[in-house]
């Protein structure tokens, strides 16, 4: 029997995120720059008569019923669109915290679309058609490449981030889950201008996220104060924050100094 097909669902970072207003469908209009890390959740798939999901890993207990998991929804939607009669036994190792602003569920769904496109030998266009139906971040996560996102974040344009590719990065979460919908609902409605350079940009969701999880303010200050940090910001709707560091040693030293009650992931930008 052949080994299961495997894929990494890499952690997603928003290097900047500007909220510009509302779209006609009620979603928020944003401008963002997506970057991806080399580490994340891990997914495998092998042939089966039915679609099933087994979840393991440090954050497995944080997920709802596997039957309603976004990975299963992605698999079923792809099978329907591509008229596939086969199934797949999927196994997810949940290594990223849930509801944390780094695209965990979206990245998992995107990894499922990639794996099943290969397993079922179907046209990748089917996955691209399904991705927007699963969430605004799923199209970007499907490619897992540096992109500028507009609209709801699902209108994508490639962006050159070669100057930071391979940069050591540290992700830290204060151990608090945040609802994306609740954080967007807390946005004050003020358009603070377009996104040009990501370094000069901002994350307009930091304020409403901090209002719900005040620890984010302390986390951002802690990250900025670490030796070797060249850039730091909150990702997405939080509560995960990240720092780019000058060297791998500086990243590892900062990771070792993270307060024990906070989750941390030392990794690299892709």
PAZAPA-4460 file (N, C-alpha, C; in steps of 0.05 Angstrom, whole numbers, plus 32768, in hexadecimal, padded with zeros to 4 digits):
% residues 270
    n_x    n_y    n_z   ca_x   ca_y   ca_z    c_x    c_y    c_z   seq   type   mol
   8011   7FE8   8000   8000   8000   8000   8012   8019   8000     1      X     A
   800B   802C   7FEF   801B   8044   7FEE   8016   8056   8006     2      X     A
   802A   8067   800C   8028   8079   8023   8014   808E   801D     3      X     A
   8006   8099   8032   7FF3   80AF   802D   8001   80C7   8021     4      X     A
   7FF2   80D6   8011   7FFC   80F0   8008   7FFB   8104   801F     5      X     A
   800F   8115   8020   8011   8128   8036   8016   8144   802C     6      X     A
   800D   8157   803D   8011   8174   8036   8012   8183   8050     7      X     A
   8020   819A   804F   8021   81AC   8066   800C   81C2   8060     8      X     A
   7FFD   81C9   8075   7FEA   81E0   8073   7FF8   81F7   8081     9      X     A
   8008   8207   8073   8019   821A   8080   800A   8231   808E    10      X     A
   8015   823A   80A4   800A   8251   80B2   800B   8269   809F    11      X     A
   7FF4   8278   809F   7FF1   8290   808F   7FF6   82A8   80A0    12      X     A
   8005   82BC   8095   8008   82D5   80A3   7FFD   82EC   8091    13      X     A
   7FF0   82FF   809E   7FE9   8318   8090   7FFF   832C   8098    14      X     A
   8011   8332   8086   8026   8346   808C   801A   8362   8090    15      X     A
   8004   8367   8084   7FF4   837F   8089   7FD7   8379   8081    16      X     A
   7FC4   8387   808E   7FA8   8382   8088   7F99   839C   808C    17      X     A
   7F90   83A8   8076   7F81   83C1   8078   7F63   83BB   8072    18      X     A
   7F52   83C4   8083   7F35   83C1   807F   7F2B   83DB   8072    19      X     A
   7F1F   83D9   805A   7F19   83F1   804B   7EFB   83F7   804A    20      X     A
   7EEA   83E4   8053   7ECD   83E9   8052   7EBE   83CF   8050    21      X     A
   7EA6   83D0   8045   7E95   83B9   8043   7E90   83B3   8025    22      X     A
   7E8E   8399   801F   7E86   8390   8004   7E68   838D   8002    23      X     A
   7E5D   838D   7FEA   7E40   838A   7FE7   7E34   8371   7FF4    24      X     A
   7E44   835C   7FF7   7E3A   8343   8004   7E3C   8344   8022    25      X     A
   7E45   835B   802D   7E47   835E   804A   7E62   8357   8056    26      X     A
   7E73   834A   8047   7E8E   8345   8051   7E9F   835F   8051    27      X     A
   7EB4   835F   8060   7EC5   8376   8061   7ED9   8377   8049    28      X     A
   7EDD   838E   803E   7EF0   8392   8028   7F0B   8397   8035    29      X     A
   7F1F   8386   802E   7F39   8389   803A   7F4F   838A   8024    30      X     A
   7F66   8393   802C   7F7E   8392   801D   7F93   8385   802F    31      X     A
   7FA0   8370   8026   7FB2   8362   8038   7FC9   8356   8028    32      X     A
   7FDF   8350   8035   7FF5   8341   8029   7FF8   8327   8038    33      X     A
   7FF4   8311   802A   7FF7   82F6   8036   8014   82ED   8033    34      X     A
   801E   82E1   8048   8037   82D2   8047   8033   82B8   8055    35      X     A
   8044   82A4   8050   8040   828A   805B   8059   8280   8068    36      X     A
   8056   8270   807D   806D   8264   808B   8073   8248   8081    37      X     A
   808A   823E   8089   8092   8223   8081   8085   820E   8092    38      X     A
   8079   8215   80A8   806D   8201   80BA   804F   8207   80BD    39      X     A
   8041   81F2   80C6   8024   81F5   80CB   8017   81DA   80D2    40      X     A
   7FFE   81D8   80CD   7FF0   81BE   80D1   7FFA   81AB   80BC    41      X     A
   7FF4   8191   80C0   7FFC   817D   80AD   7FE4   816B   80A6    42      X     A
   7FE2   8166   808C   7FCA   8157   8083   7FD4   8140   8071    43      X     A
   7FC7   8129   8074   7FCD   8112   8062   7FB2   8107   8057    44      X     A
   7FB4   80FA   8041   7F9C   80EE   8034   7FA3   80D4   8026    45      X     A
   7F91   80C1   8028   7F94   80A8   8019   7F79   809F   800F    46      X     A
   7F79   808F   7FFA   7F5F   8086   7FEF   7F4D   8078   8003    47      X     A
   7F33   807C   8000   7F1F   8070   8011   7F05   8071   8003    48      X     A
   7EF2   8061   800D   7ED7   8061   8000   7EC8   807A   8008    49      X     A
   7ECD   8085   8020   7EBF   809C   802A   7ED2   80B2   8031    50      X     A
   7EC7   80CA   8036   7ED7   80E0   803F   7ED6   80E0   805E    51      X     A
   7EEE   80DF   806A   7EF0   80DE   8087   7F07   80EF   8090    52      X     A
   7F07   80F7   80AA   7F1C   8108   80B5   7F23   80FF   80D1    53      X     A
   7F3D   80FA   80D6   7F47   80F5   80F1   7F59   810D   80F8    54      X     A
   7F55   8118   8110   7F64   812F   8119   7F74   8128   8132    55      X     A
   7F8E   812E   8130   7FA0   812A   8147   7FB0   8145   814B    56      X     A
   7FC3   8144   815D   7FD4   815C   8161   7FCC   816C   8179    57      X     A
   7FDC   817F   8181   7FD8   818E   819A   7FBE   819F   819A    58      X     A
   7FB3   81A6   8183   7F9A   81B6   8183   7F83   81A7   8178    59      X     A
   7F84   818C   8178   7F6E   817C   816D   7F55   8180   817E    60      X     A
   7F58   8183   8198   7F40   8185   81A9   7F32   81A0   81A5    61      X     A
   7F3F   81B3   8199   7F32   81CD   8195   7F1F   81CE   817D    62      X     A
   7F20   81B9   816D   7F10   81B8   8155   7EF4   81AD   815B    63      X     A
   7EE1   81B5   814B   7EC6   81AA   814E   7EC5   818E   8142    64      X     A
   7EAE   8183   8141   7EAA   8168   8136   7EB8   8166   811A    65      X     A
   7EC9   8152   8116   7ED7   814F   80FD   7EC5   814E   80E5    66      X     A
   7EAC   8145   80E8   7E9A   8143   80D2   7E94   815F   80C6    67      X     A
   7E94   8173   80D7   7E8E   818E   80CE   7EA7   819F   80C9    68      X     A
   7EBF   8192   80CC   7ED8   81A0   80C8   7EDB   81AB   80AC    69      X     A
   7EE9   81C2   80A9   7EEC   81CE   808F   7EFA   81BC   807B    70      X     A
   7F0C   81AA   8085   7F19   8197   8074   7F05   8184   8067    71      X     A
   7EF2   817A   8077   7EDD   8169   806C   7ECB   8178   8058    72      X     A
   7EC4   8190   805F   7EB4   81A0   804D   7EC2   81A5   8033    73      X     A
   7EDD   81AA   8034   7EEC   81AE   801C   7EEC   8195   800B    74      X     A
   7EF0   817E   8018   7EF1   8165   8009   7ED6   815F   7FFC    75      X     A
   7EC1   8163   800A   7EA7   815D   7FFF   7EA0   8171   7FE8    76      X     A
   7EA7   818A   7FEB   7EA1   819E   7FD6   7EB1   8197   7FBD    77      X     A
   7ECA   8190   7FC1   7EDB   8189   7FAA   7ED1   8170   7F9B    78      X     A
   7EC9   815C   7FAB   7EBE   8144   7F9F   7EA5   814A   7F8F    79      X     A
   7E94   815C   7F99   7E7B   8163   7F8C   7E80   8172   7F72    80      X     A
   7E92   8186   7F73   7E97   8196   7F5C   7EA5   8186   7F46    81      X     A
   7EB7   8174   7F4E   7EC6   8164   7F3A   7EB8   814A   7F33    82      X     A
   7EA1   8145   7F3F   7E92   812C   7F3B   7EA3   8113   7F40    83      X     A
   7EB0   8114   7F58   7EC1   80FD   7F61   7EB0   80EA   7F72    84      X     A
   7EB2   80D1   7F6C   7EA3   80BC   7F7B   7EB4   80AF   7F91    85      X     A
   7ECE   80B5   7F91   7EE0   80A9   7FA5   7EDE   80B9   7FBF    86      X     A
   7EEB   80AD   7FD3   7EED   80BB   7FED   7F0A   80C0   7FF4    87      X     A
   7F0F   80C7   800C   7F2A   80CB   8016   7F2B   80C9   8034    88      X     A
   7F3F   80BC   803F   7F43   80BC   805C   7F57   80D1   8062    89      X     A
   7F4E   80E7   806F   7F5F   80FE   8074   7F68   80FD   8091    90      X     A
   7F81   8105   8097   7F8B   8106   80B2   7F98   8121   80B6    91      X     A
   7F8F   8130   80C9   7F99   814B   80CE   7FA8   814C   80E9    92      X     A
   7FC1   8155   80E8   7FD0   815A   8101   7FCE   8178   8106    93      X     A
   7FBD   817F   811A   7FB7   819B   8120   7FCD   81A6   8133    94      X     A
   7FDF   81B5   8127   7FF6   81C0   8135   7FF3   81DE   813B    95      X     A
   7FE1   81EB   812C   7FDD   8208   8130   7FC4   820D   8141    96      X     A
   7FC4   8221   8152   7FAD   8228   8162   7F95   8230   8150    97      X     A
   7F7D   822A   815A   7F64   822F   814C   7F5C   824C   8150    98      X     A
   7F4F   8258   813C   7F45   8274   813E   7F5B   8287   8147    99      X     A
   7F71   8287   8139   7F89   8295   8142   7F94   82A9   812E   100      X     A
   7F87   82AD   8117   7F90   82C1   8104   7FA6   82B8   80F1   101      X     A
   7FAD   829E   80F1   7FC2   8295   80DF   7FB8   8280   80CB   102      X     A
   7F9E   8280   80C6   7F92   8271   80B0   7F91   8253   80B4   103      X     A
   7F91   824A   80CD   7F93   822D   80D1   7F7E   821D   80C2   104      X     A
   7F64   8223   80C7   7F4E   8215   80B9   7F4F   8219   809B   105      X     A
   7F54   8231   8093   7F56   8237   8076   7F6D   8228   8069   106      X     A
   7F84   8228   8076   7F9B   8219   806C   7F96   81FB   806B   107      X     A
   7F88   81F1   807F   7F81   81D4   807F   7F6F   81CD   8068   108      X     A
   7F5B   81DE   8063   7F49   81D9   804D   7F57   81DB   8032   109      X     A
   7F69   81EE   8030   7F79   81F1   8017   7F8B   81D9   8013   110      X     A
   7F97   81CF   8028   7FA8   81B7   8026   7F98   819F   801D   111      X     A
   7F7F   819D   8027   7F6E   8187   801F   7F68   8189   8001   112      X     A
   7F63   81A2   7FF7   7F5D   81A5   7FDB   7F75   819D   7FCA   113      X     A
   7F8D   81A5   7FD3   7FA5   819D   7FC4   7FAA   817F   7FC4   114      X     A
   7FA8   8173   7FDB   7FAC   8156   7FDD   7F98   8146   7FCD   115      X     A
   7F7F   814E   7FCF   7F6A   813E   7FC1   7F6A   8143   7FA3   116      X     A
   7F73   815A   7F9A   7F76   815F   7F7E   7F8A   814A   7F72   117      X     A
   7F9F   8145   7F82   7FB4   8132   7F79   7FA9   8115   7F7C   118      X     A
   7F9D   810F   7F93   7F94   80F4   7F99   7F7F   80EB   7F85   119      X     A
   7F6C   80FD   7F7F   7F56   80F7   7F6D   7F5D   80FC   7F50   120      X     A
   7F75   8108   7F4B   7F7E   810E   7F30   7F69   811E   7F20   121      X     A
   7F63   8135   7F2C   7F4F   8147   7F1F   7F5B   8162   7F18   122      X     A
   7F4E   8171   7F09   7F57   818B   7F00   7F5A   819E   7F17   123      X     A
   7F72   81AB   7F1B   7F75   81BE   7F31   7F61   81D5   7F30   124      X     A
   7F55   81DA   7F19   7F41   81F0   7F17   7F29   81EB   7F29   125      X     A
   7F23   81D1   7F2F   7F0D   81CB   7F41   7F13   81D5   7F5D   126      X     A
   7F2C   81D2   7F66   7F34   81DC   7F81   7F32   81FA   7F82   127      X     A
   7F3B   8207   7F6C   7F3A   8224   7F6B   7F1D   822E   7F6C   128      X     A
   7F0B   821F   7F60   7EEE   8226   7F60   7EE2   8223   7F7C   129      X     A
   7EEA   820E   7F8A   7EDF   8208   7FA5   7EEA   821B   7FBA   130      X     A
   7F03   8222   7FB9   7F11   8230   7FCE   7F01   8249   7FD8   131      X     A
   7EF8   825B   7FC7   7EEA   8273   7FD1   7ED0   826D   7FE1   132      X     A
   7EC4   8256   7FDB   7EAC   824F   7FE9   7EB1   8247   8006   133      X     A
   7ECA   8241   800D   7ED1   8236   8027   7EDA   824C   803A   134      X     A
   7EE2   8263   8030   7EEB   8279   8041   7EFD   828C   8032   135      X     A
   7EFE   82A5   803B   7F0C   82BA   802C   7F2A   82B5   802A   136      X     A
   7F36   82A7   803E   7F52   82A1   803E   7F5A   8288   802F   137      X     A
   7F46   8277   8029   7F4D   825D   801D   7F5A   8260   8001   138      X     A
   7F51   8273   7FEF   7F5F   8276   7FD6   7F7D   827C   7FD9   139      X     A
   7F84   828E   7FEB   7FA0   8294   7FF0   7FAF   827C   7FFB   140      X     A
   7FA2   826E   800E   7FAF   8256   801A   7FB2   8240   8006   141      X     A
   7FA0   823F   7FF2   7FA2   822A   7FDE   7FBD   822C   7FCF   142      X     A
   7FC6   8244   7FC9   7FDF   8248   7FBC   7FF6   8249   7FD0   143      X     A
   7FF1   8253   7FE8   8005   8256   7FFD   801E   8265   7FF3   144      X     A
   8019   8279   7FE2   802E   828A   7FD8   8029   82A7   7FE0   145      X     A
   803D   82B7   7FDF   803A   82D3   7FE7   8026   82E1   7FD3   146      X     A
   8011   82ED   7FDF   7FFC   82F9   7FCF   7FF3   8313   7FDB   147      X     A
   7FE9   8324   7FCB   7FD9   833B   7FD4   7FBC   8333   7FD1   148      X     A
   7FAD   8336   7FE6   7F90   832F   7FE5   7F7F   8348   7FE7   149      X     A
   7F6B   834A   7FD6   7F58   8360   7FD6   7F3C   8355   7FD6   150      X     A
   7F28   8366   7FD5   7F0D   835D   7FD8   7F09   8353   7FF5   151      X     A
   7F00   833B   7FF8   7EFF   832F   8013   7F19   8321   801B   152      X     A
   7F2D   8325   800A   7F47   8318   800D   7F4A   8301   7FFA   153      X     A
   7F35   82FD   7FE9   7F36   82E6   7FD6   7F3C   82EF   7FBA   154      X     A
   7F40   8308   7FB5   7F48   8312   7F9A   7F67   8315   7F9C   155      X     A
   7F75   8303   7F8F   7F92   8300   7F94   7FA3   830A   7F7D   156      X     A
   7FBA   8316   7F85   7FCF   831E   7F72   7FE9   8315   7F7E   157      X     A
   7FFA   8307   7F6E   8015   82FF   7F79   8025   8318   7F81   158      X     A
   8034   8316   7F96   8045   832C   7FA0   8060   8320   7FA6   159      X     A
   8075   8330   7F9F   8090   8327   7FA3   8099   832D   7FC0   160      X     A
   809D   8318   7FCF   80A8   831B   7FEA   80C3   830D   7FED   161      X     A
   80D2   830C   7FD6   80EB   82FE   7FD6   80FF   8309   7FEA   162      X     A
   80FB   8323   7FF1   810F   832F   8004   810C   8324   8020   163      X     A
   80F5   8318   8026   80F1   830C   8041   80ED   82EE   8040   164      X     A
   80EE   82E2   8029   80EB   82C5   8027   8102   82B8   8036   165      X     A
   80FB   82A5   8047   810F   8297   8058   8116   82A5   8072   166      X     A
   8109   82BB   8077   810E   82CA   8090   8104   82BA   80A8   167      X     A
   8113   82B9   80BD   810A   82AC   80D6   80F2   82BC   80E1   168      X     A
   80DD   82AE   80EA   80C5   82BB   80F4   80BC   82AC   810D   169      X     A
   80B2   82BB   8120   80A7   82AF   8139   808A   82B6   813B   170      X     A
   8079   82A2   813E   805C   82A6   8142   8056   82A1   8160   171      X     A
   8047   82B3   816C   8040   82B0   8188   8022   82B6   818C   172      X     A
   8015   82A6   819B   7FF8   82AA   81A1   7FF4   82A9   81BF   173      X     A
   7FE5   82BC   81CA   7FE2   82BD   81E7   7FCF   82A7   81F3   174      X     A
   7FC7   8294   81E2   7FB6   827F   81EC   7F99   8285   81EC   175      X     A
   7F91   8299   81DB   7F75   82A1   81DA   7F6B   829F   81BD   176      X     A
   7F54   8292   81BA   7F47   8290   81A0   7F37   82A9   819B   177      X     A
   7F36   82B1   8181   7F27   82C9   817A   7F15   82C3   8162   178      X     A
   7EFC   82CB   8163   7EEA   82C8   814C   7EF0   82DD   8138   179      X     A
   7EF6   82D5   811F   7EFA   82E8   8109   7EE3   82FB   8106   180      X     A
   7ECB   82EF   8106   7EB2   82FF   8103   7EB0   8314   8119   181      X     A
   7EB6   830D   8131   7EB3   8320   8148   7EC8   8336   8145   182      X     A
   7EE0   832F   813D   7EF5   8344   813A   7EEE   8357   8124   183      X     A
   7EE5   834D   810D   7EDC   835F   80F7   7EC5   8370   8100   184      X     A
   7EB3   8365   8110   7E9C   8374   8119   7EA4   838B   812B   185      X     A
   7EBC   8389   8137   7EC6   839E   8149   7ED5   83B4   813A   186      X     A
   7EDA   83B0   8120   7EE7   83C5   8110   7ED6   83DF   8111   187      X     A
   7EE3   83F6   8114   7ED5   840F   8119   7ECA   841C   8100   188      X     A
   7ECE   8410   80E8   7EC2   841A   80D0   7ED2   8430   80C3   189      X     A
   7EE9   8437   80CE   7EFA   844D   80C2   7F0D   8441   80AE   190      X     A
   7F0C   844C   8095   7F1F   8444   8081   7F38   8455   8084   191      X     A
   7F4E   8448   808C   7F67   8456   8092   7F7A   8457   807A   192      X     A
   7F70   844F   8063   7F80   8452   804B   7F8A   8438   803F   193      X     A
   7F93   8439   8026   7F9B   8421   8018   7FB5   8414   8022   194      X     A
   7FB9   83FB   801A   7FD1   83ED   8021   7FE5   83F0   800A   195      X     A
   7FFC   83FB   8010   8011   83FD   7FFC   8027   83EA   8005   196      X     A
   803C   83F3   8012   8050   83E1   801C   8047   83D3   8035   197      X     A
   804C   83B9   8038   8042   83AB   8050   8051   83B3   8069   198      X     A
   806A   83BB   8066   8079   83C4   807E   806D   83DE   8089   199      X     A
   8065   83EF   8077   8059   8409   807F   803C   8407   8085   200      X     A
   8030   83EF   8081   8013   83EC   8085   800C   83E7   80A2   201      X     A
   7FF6   83DA   80A6   7FEC   83D6   80C1   7FD9   83BE   80C1   202      X     A
   7FD0   83B6   80D8   7FBA   83A3   80DA   7FA3   83B1   80E8   203      X     A
   7F8E   83B7   80D9   7F78   83C7   80E4   7F67   83B6   80F7   204      X     A
   7F6D   839D   80FA   7F5E   838C   810D   7F6B   838A   8128   205      X     A
   7F83   8395   812B   7F91   8394   8145   7F80   83A1   815B   206      X     A
   7F75   83B8   8155   7F65   83C6   816A   7F4D   83B5   8174   207      X     A
   7F3B   83AC   8162   7F25   839C   816B   7F2D   8382   8177   208      X     A
   7F44   8376   816E   7F4E   835D   817A   7F57   8362   8197   209      X     A
   7F66   8378   819B   7F70   837F   81B5   7F59   8384   81C8   210      X     A
   7F43   8390   81BD   7F2C   8396   81CE   7F20   837C   81DA   211      X     A
   7F23   8366   81CB   7F18   834C   81D4   7F2D   833C   81E4   212      X     A
   7F46   833E   81DB   7F5C   832F   81E9   7F72   8344   81EF   213      X     A
   7F71   8351   8206   7F85   8366   820C   7FA2   835C   820D   214      X     A
   7FA5   8342   8211   7FC0   8337   8211   7FD0   833B   81F7   215      X     A
   7FC1   8340   81E1   7FCE   8344   81C8   7FE0   835D   81C9   216      X     A
   7FD8   8371   81D7   7FE8   838A   81D9   8003   8383   81E7   217      X     A
   8002   8374   81FC   801B   836D   820A   802C   835B   81F9   218      X     A
   801F   8349   81EA   802E   8337   81D8   803D   8346   81C2   219      X     A
   802F   835A   81B6   803C   836A   81A1   8054   837A   81AC   220      X     A
   8050   8385   81C4   8066   8394   81D1   807D   8381   81D7   221      X     A
   8077   8369   81E1   808C   8356   81E7   809C   834E   81CE   222      X     A
   808E   8348   81B9   809B   8340   81A0   80AE   8357   8196   223      X     A
   80A3   836F   8195   80B3   8386   818B   80CC   838A   819B   224      X     A
   80CC   8382   81B4   80E3   8387   81C6   80F9   8372   81C4   225      X     A
   80F3   835C   81B6   8107   8346   81B5   811F   834D   81A3   226      X     A
   8137   8346   81AC   814E   834B   819B   814C   833D   8180   227      X     A
   8154   834C   816B   8154   8341   8151   813A   8343   8141   228      X     A
   8125   834D   814E   810B   8350   8140   810D   8368   812D   229      X     A
   8105   8363   8114   8106   8378   80FF   80EA   8382   80F8   230      X     A
   80D6   8373   80FF   80BA   837A   80F8   80A8   8368   8109   231      X     A
   8091   8373   8112   807E   8363   8121   8062   836F   811D   232      X     A
   804E   835D   811F   8032   8366   811A   8020   834F   8122   233      X     A
   8006   8355   8126   7FF2   8340   8129   7FEA   8335   810E   234      X     A
   7FE4   831C   810C   7FDB   8310   80F3   7FBD   830D   80F2   235      X     A
   7FB1   8314   80DB   7F95   8310   80D7   7F84   831D   80ED   236      X     A
   7F71   830E   80F7   7F5F   8318   810C   7F6A   8310   8128   237      X     A
   7F82   8306   8129   7F8F   82FF   8143   7F84   82E4   814E   238      X     A
   7F8F   82DD   8165   7FA0   82ED   8176   7FBE   82E7   8171   239      X     A
   7FC5   82D7   815D   7FE1   82D1   8158   7FEF   82EA   814D   240      X     A
   8007   82EF   8158   8018   8304   814F   8032   82F7   8145   241      X     A
   8042   8306   8135   805A   82FB   812A   8070   8310   8129   242      X     A
   8088   8306   8128   80A0   8317   8126   80B3   830B   8112   243      X     A
   80BE   831C   8100   80D3   8315   80EE   80ED   831C   80FD   244      X     A
   8101   8309   80FB   811A   830D   810A   8132   830C   80F7   245      X     A
   8147   8319   8100   815F   831C   80EF   816D   8302   80EB   246      X     A
   816D   82F0   80FF   817B   82D7   80FD   816A   82C0   8109   247      X     A
   8171   82A8   8102   8164   8291   810D   816A   828F   812B   248      X     A
   8183   8296   8133   818A   8295   814F   8179   82A8   815F   249      X     A
   8175   82C1   8155   8165   82D4   8163   8148   82CA   8166   250      X     A
   813E   82BD   8151   8123   82B2   8152   8121   829D   8168   251      X     A
   8135   828B   8168   8134   8275   817C   8136   827F   8198   252      X     A
   8147   8293   819C   814A   829F   81B7   8130   82AC   81BF   253      X     A
   8122   82BA   81AD   8109   82C7   81B3   80F4   82B1   81B9   254      X     A
   80F4   829C   81A9   80E1   8286   81AE   80E5   827A   81CA   255      X     A
   80FE   8277   81D2   8103   826B   81EC   80FA   827E   8203   256      X     A
   80F9   8298   81FD   80F1   82AB   8212   80D3   82B0   8213   257      X     A
   80C4   82A5   8201   80A7   82A9   8201   809B   829F   821B   258      X     A
   808A   82AF   8228   807D   82A5   8241   8070   828A   823D   259      X     A
   8072   8279   8251   806A   825D   824D   804D   8259   8247   260      X     A
   803C   826D   824F   8020   826A   824A   8018   8272   822D   261      X     A
   802A   827C   821E   8025   8284   8202   802E   826E   81F0   262      X     A
   801F   8269   81DA   8027   8257   81C5   803B   8265   81B3   263      X     A
   804F   8255   81A9   8063   8261   8197   806A   824D   8181   264      X     A
   8072   8258   816A   807B   8247   8154   8092   8256   8146   265      X     A
   80AB   824D   814A   80C1   8257   813B   80C2   824A   811F   266      X     A
   80C2   825A   810A   80C1   824F   80EF   80CF   8262   80DC   267      X     A
   80CA   8260   80C2   80D5   8272   80AD   80BF   827A   809B   268      X     A
   80C2   8291   808E   80B1   8298   8077   80B8   8288   805F   269      X     A
   80A4   827F   8050   80A9   8270   8038   80B6   8281   8022   270      X     A
***
